[in-house]
């Protein structure tokens, strides 16, 4: 069976939505409650924007905050340049469109341009696993350049790497071995310590400290406390051999609701935690 036989309508899922006047705290809590990475913003059934974990992480890294997440509305930071497809769109064309645009979801609309569903990389992955197994090995598609931080590095370095390289996850490595992963989902809880609630307040009244703080653009101003990578990472990343079937990686991702795996060229089998034997990070696969 070939992917071109599928249309988007047959495999999409219902979108979780919020109104544009809802707050970032509403969005953060909704993402954590439903274990999702994106929310479609709608007005009168029509999609007007999309908000992702990456958008929130980027916002946490922005200028010195003067408001809490509960005082910032979704429409202030949502992405408004939506990429939409109709219900009968061909799966292969949708996958190509996602690659061309560098995005991981498409908004599905009907003839009236009302929201019908959302098509995500997990839908694409599920279709591949179910119907196209046995065609490729992981090494054909894995990303060999792996961005890493150490467990004791400040979390703002992970956010900086994610923003500057436009990626959604960073591997936490110690002595060349992966010990954890930081994704947009891991950064969501940091929103609880974001902001001050007082306009123009910088957690201090000393003008010299405020001036110094404004110059420190590389420090995530939205994070009140000092966090290191090990504080927020998901430990024990799943691993797999690079000569395994691509569909095997997809199956592991779907079963564990993740979209990233580490690969070991020396590993003989799939490993579901960091192996005790010394193995270095060789590559990564992101769906």
C-alpha positions in Angstrom: 0.0 0.0 0.0 1.3 3.4 -0.9 1.0 6.7 1.0 -0.6 8.4 -2.0 -3.7 6.3 -1.5 -4.5 8.1 1.8 -6.3 11.4 2.2 -5.9 13.6 5.2 -9.5 13.3 6.3 -9.1 9.5 7.0 -6.3 9.9 9.4 -6.5 13.3 11.1 -7.4 14.0 14.7 -9.7 16.5 16.3 -7.8 19.7 17.2 -7.7 21.1 20.7 -8.6 24.7 20.4 -8.6 28.0 22.4 -9.9 31.4 21.7 -7.5 34.2 20.9 -8.4 36.0 24.1 -7.3 33.2 26.3 -4.1 33.5 28.2 -0.7 31.8 27.9 -1.4 30.2 31.2 -4.5 28.7 29.8 -2.5 27.4 26.8 0.3 26.0 29.0 -2.2 24.2 31.2 -4.1 22.8 28.2 -1.0 21.5 26.6 0.1 19.8 29.8 -3.4 18.4 30.5 -3.9 16.8 27.1 -0.2 16.0 26.5 -0.1 17.9 23.2 2.4 20.2 21.6 0.2 22.6 19.8 -3.2 24.4 20.1 -5.2 25.8 17.2 -6.6 29.2 17.9 -10.1 29.8 16.5 -12.6 32.5 16.2 -16.1 31.7 15.1 -15.0 28.2 14.0 -12.3 29.6 11.7 -8.6 29.1 12.5 -6.8 32.3 13.1 -3.5 31.1 14.6 -1.6 28.2 16.1 0.4 28.2 19.3 3.1 25.6 19.9 5.4 24.5 22.8 8.2 26.1 20.7 6.4 29.5 20.7 6.1 29.4 24.4 9.7 28.4 24.9 10.7 31.2 22.6 8.6 33.6 24.6 10.2 32.5 27.9 13.5 33.5 26.3 12.3 37.0 25.2 12.8 40.4 26.8 12.4 41.1 30.5 8.8 40.3 31.4 6.4 42.8 32.9 3.4 40.5 33.1 2.6 37.0 34.2 1.5 34.3 31.8 -2.0 34.8 33.0 -1.9 38.4 31.8 -0.7 37.7 28.3 -3.2 36.7 25.6 -2.7 33.9 23.1 -3.0 36.2 20.1 0.1 38.1 21.2 2.5 35.3 20.4 0.6 32.8 18.3 1.7 32.1 14.7 -0.7 33.7 12.4 0.7 32.5 9.0 -1.3 29.3 8.9 -0.7 26.6 6.4 -4.1 24.9 5.6 -5.2 22.0 3.4 -8.7 20.8 2.6 -10.2 17.5 3.8 -9.5 15.6 0.6 -5.8 16.5 0.3 -3.4 13.7 -0.6 -1.2 12.4 2.2 2.0 12.5 0.1 1.4 16.1 -0.9 0.8 17.1 2.7 4.0 15.5 3.8 5.9 17.3 1.0 4.2 20.6 2.1 5.3 20.1 5.7 8.9 19.5 4.6 8.9 22.5 2.3 7.5 24.8 5.0 9.5 23.4 7.8 6.5 22.7 10.0 5.1 19.7 11.9 1.3 20.3 11.4 -1.3 21.4 8.9 -4.7 22.9 9.6 -7.5 21.0 7.9 -10.4 23.1 6.8 -13.7 22.5 4.9 -15.2 24.4 2.0 -16.3 27.2 4.3 -12.8 27.5 5.7 -14.0 26.3 9.1 -11.7 24.2 11.2 -12.2 20.5 10.7 -9.0 18.9 12.2 -5.3 19.1 12.5 -2.9 16.9 10.6 0.4 16.3 12.6 3.7 14.5 12.2 2.3 11.8 14.5 -0.5 11.1 12.0 2.0 10.8 9.3 4.2 8.5 11.4 1.2 6.3 12.3 0.4 5.8 8.7 3.9 4.9 7.8 4.2 2.4 10.7 0.9 0.7 9.8 1.4 0.5 6.1 5.0 1.1 4.9 7.2 -1.0 7.2 10.3 -2.7 5.8 11.2 -0.1 3.2 14.0 1.8 4.9 16.6 1.7 7.6 17.0 4.5 10.2 20.5 5.5 9.1 19.0 6.7 5.8 17.0 9.5 7.5 18.6 10.2 10.9 20.1 13.5 11.7 23.8 13.1 12.4 24.5 16.5 13.9 23.4 16.3 17.5 23.0 19.5 19.6 23.8 18.8 23.2 24.2 20.5 26.6 25.6 19.0 29.8 23.4 18.2 32.8 24.9 21.0 34.9 24.6 23.7 32.2 22.1 26.5 32.7 18.8 25.7 31.0 18.9 29.0 29.1 21.7 27.4 27.0 19.3 24.7 25.8 16.7 27.4 25.0 19.3 29.4 23.2 20.3 26.4 21.1 16.6 25.6 20.3 15.9 29.1 19.2 19.1 29.8 17.2 19.0 26.4 15.4 15.2 26.3 15.1 14.9 22.8 16.7 12.4 21.5 19.2 14.7 19.3 21.4 18.2 19.2 22.8 20.0 16.1 24.0 21.5 16.3 27.5 24.8 14.4 27.4 27.5 13.5 30.0 30.9 12.1 28.8 29.5 11.7 25.3 26.5 9.6 26.5 22.9 10.8 26.5 21.3 11.1 29.9 18.3 13.1 29.1 16.3 15.2 26.6 14.9 18.7 26.8 11.9 19.5 24.6 9.4 22.3 24.5 7.2 20.1 26.8 9.8 20.1 29.5 10.0 23.9 29.4 6.3 24.4 30.0 6.4 24.1 33.8 8.9 27.0 33.8 5.9 29.2 32.9 4.8 28.9 36.6 7.7 31.2 37.6 7.5 33.6 34.7 6.9 37.3 35.2 6.3 39.5 38.1 2.7 40.7 37.8 3.8 44.3 38.1 4.3 46.4 35.0 7.8 47.6 34.7 9.1 45.5 37.6 12.3 43.6 37.3 12.3 41.8 40.7 14.5 44.6 42.1 14.3 48.4 42.6 18.0 48.9 42.1 18.6 50.8 38.9 22.1 49.5 38.4 20.8 45.9 38.5 17.9 46.7 36.2 20.4 48.3 33.7 22.7 45.3 33.9 19.7 42.9 33.5 18.6 44.6 30.3 22.0 44.0 28.8 21.9 40.3 29.5 19.9 39.4 26.4 21.4 35.9 26.4 19.8 35.1 29.8 16.1 33.9 29.7 14.5 36.8 31.4 11.2 35.0 31.8 12.7 32.4 34.2 12.7 33.8 37.7 14.7 31.0 39.3 18.0 29.5 38.2 17.5 26.2 36.5 20.0 23.8 35.1 19.4 21.2 32.4 19.1 18.3 34.8 16.2 20.1 36.6 13.9 20.1 33.6 15.2 17.3 31.3 13.3 14.0 30.7 15.9 11.4 31.9 16.8 8.1 30.3 16.1 8.8 26.6 15.0 5.9 24.5 17.6 4.5 22.1 17.7 2.3 19.0 20.2 0.8 16.6 20.8 2.8 13.4 20.4 -0.3 11.2 16.9 -1.0 12.5 13.8 -0.6 10.3 12.5 2.9 10.2 9.0 1.7 11.1 10.4 0.2 14.3 11.5 3.7 15.4 8.1 5.0 14.5 6.4 2.3 16.6 8.5 3.1 19.6 7.7 6.8 19.2 4.0 6.2 18.9 3.9 3.8 21.8 5.7 6.2 24.1 4.2 9.4 22.7 7.6 10.9 21.8 9.0 12.2 18.6 12.7 11.8 19.1 15.1 8.9 19.5 18.8 8.6 20.0 20.8 6.1 18.0 23.9 4.0 18.7 25.8 2.6 15.8 27.3 0.0 18.3 24.0 -1.0 19.9 22.8 -4.5 18.7 19.2 -4.0 19.8 16.7 -1.4 20.9 17.4 0.0 24.3 14.7 1.7 26.4 17.0 3.4 28.8 20.6 4.6 28.7 22.8 1.5 28.5 25.3 0.9 31.3 28.1 0.3 28.8 29.8 3.4 27.5 28.3 4.5 24.2 28.4 7.9 22.7 25.6 9.9 21.0 26.0 9.2 17.3 22.8 10.5 15.8 19.2 11.3 16.3 16.0 10.7 14.5 13.1 13.2 14.7 9.8 12.5 13.1 
